[in-house]
Amino acid sequence: MTKRESNQSMREKDVANVLGMLRVENLSPSDSLRLGLQDYIEGKKTTADLILELEAKYSAVRSGQSSSPE
C-alpha cells in the first residue's frame, strides 16, 4: 500500500466516524458537507478547509445572509 492509499484509507475512516457520530445524534450531513467530505477523502481538502467552509456557512446563516437553501 502506498502512502497516498494509506492516507486516503485513514481519511475514509475519519469520515466514517464523523458520519457515525451524526447518526448517533439523529442528524444527517447536508449535501454540501457530503461533497466536502468526499473532497477530504480524495485529498482535495483538509480538515481546516472544511472547518472554514462550515464557519462561513453558519456565520452567514446567523447574520441572515444564507447563500445556500440547505
Secondary structure, DSSP 8 states (H G I E B T S, - for coil): --HHHHHHHHHHHHHHHHHHHHHHTT----HHHHHHHHHHHTTSS-HHHHHHHHHHHHHHHHTT---S--
